[in-house]
Amino acid sequence: MQRFMLRLVFTLALIGLAAAALAQPPTTSGGSGMALLNLDNTVALHGYDPVAYFNRQRPVKGNRGILERVGGATYYFASRASRYTFLKNAPGYQPQFGGYCATSMAQGRLEDINPESFAVFDGKLYLFRDEAARAMFLSDPRGIMAQATRNYFDLAHKQRSNY
């Protein structure tokens, strides 16, 4: 009886973990299984430090000597401390929509970004082609995020089917 109860508890725990995994929304950061990444010869964010957007609230150019490769992208960091912070939670610091302009993505277009034009919203990094795109995002961030997420996965699927 004790063995049966142990198996039952284990099975229920596995079912609970599977349900929790299915309930998670898909990520549009570089850690996504269908990543569509805006890279300069494998370098993300035009070489800017992804952690600085969160910790310093401003873009900071990374050092080519302090780098990390994650999910096909190379990230540069301003300091070793920044790199270690990133490694603790890489998906949390990676830009949304693969580093493409979030507002353009909502309009169904892949456009490069200006690393100086960004927003951290709900703990996630969003980048924009210019300040007008940033202002449009900030006027309706949830609506733009929803549309951009749909478009991101559609564009990623189309790009994958071209290979």
N, C-alpha and C positions, 0 to 999 in steps of 0.2 A: 504493500500500500504506500509506503514511504517513497519507494522508487517511482511509482506511478505519479504521485504528487509532485515529485521533483521534475519529472518529464513534462508534466502539465504546466508547471510554473515556467520552465525553460521555453516551452513552445509558445506560451502566451507572451513572454518577454520578446521573443523573436517577432511575433506578429505585431506587437506594439512598436518595435523599432522599424519594421518595414512600413507600417502605416505612417509613422513620423517622417520617414524619409520621403515617402510619396507626397506628404502634405507640404513639404518645403517648396517654395516657389523656385523656378529655375533661376540661376544666376546669370547675369549678363556681363560679369567681369571676365578677365582672362582665364579664370579657373573653370569656366564652363566646358562641358564636353563637346559642344558645338561652337567653339570659340571662333569668332570673326575678329581679328586683331588689327589695329592700326599701328603698324610698325615701320621704322626706318631701318632697314637691313637688320632686323630682329630687335632693335631697340624701341622700347615703349616710352610713351610720354615725351618724345623728342629729347630724351636724356634727363628729364627732370626727376627729382626724388619724390616717389609717391607718398611717402610718410610725411614729408614737409607740408603737404596740403592740409593734413590733419593737425599735426603738432605745432606748426608755425603759422598756420592759416594763410600761407602764401606759397607761391611756387619757388623752388630753389633748385638750381641746376645741380645735377648729380656729378659725382667724380667717376671717371671711366675706370679708375683703379678699384673702386668699391662697387661690385656688381653682383647680381644674382639672376639666374635663369629660372623662370617659372612658366610652365605651360606654353613653351615656344617663344616667350618674350624675355628680353634682357632688360632688367631694371638697373639704373644707376642710382647711387645714394650719396648724399652729401657727407655722411659720416658712417663709421662702423656701427654706432649705436642705432642709427636709422635703419641700417640693413638688418640688425638683430631684431628690432621692433617689427619690421616687415615679415621676417621669417616666422614670428610667433603667430601671425594671422594674415598670410599673403592675400587670400581672397577679400579680406576686409579693407585692404589698402589698394587693390587693383582698381583701375577706373572702370566704370560701368560702360556697357555697350562697346567693349573691346577697345576703348580709348578713342572712339569716333565721337563727333559732335552729337550730343544727346538730342538737341532740337532738330537737327537734320535727320537723325535716325527716326524721329517721330513722323517726319514728312516722307519717310521711305527712301532717304538718300544717305549714302556713305560720304561724309565730308571730313577732311582733316581738321585738326584743332589748333588753336593757339593756346599753348600751355599756360599762358597768363590769364586766360578766361576760364574760370572754373567756379563750381559751387560744391560745398559739402552739404548734402541734404539727407536727413535721416541716417547719418553715419556712413554715407556712400559718396564716392567721388564722381562728379559729373563734369565733363569738359565740353567746351564750345568753340565754334569757329571764330566767334567775335562777341563783343559785348551785347549786340542786338539779339543774338541767339540766346545768350545767358539771360537777358531780361525777359525774353519770351518764355523761357523755361520757368523762371521765378514767378511769372504771372499765373501759372497753372502747373506746378511741378508734378502733381500726381497724375493729371491727365496726360501730360507729355511723357511721363515715365511709362504709363500703361501702353500708349500707342507705340513708343519707341521699343518697348520690350517685345510686342507682337512683331514689329518690323525687323528687329534684330534677329529673331529666330527664323523668320521667313527668309531674310537675306543670307543668313548663315547656311540654311538648308540649300538654297539655290547655289551658293558658292561651292558647297561640298559636292553637289550633283554635277558640277562642271569639271571635277577632277577625274 
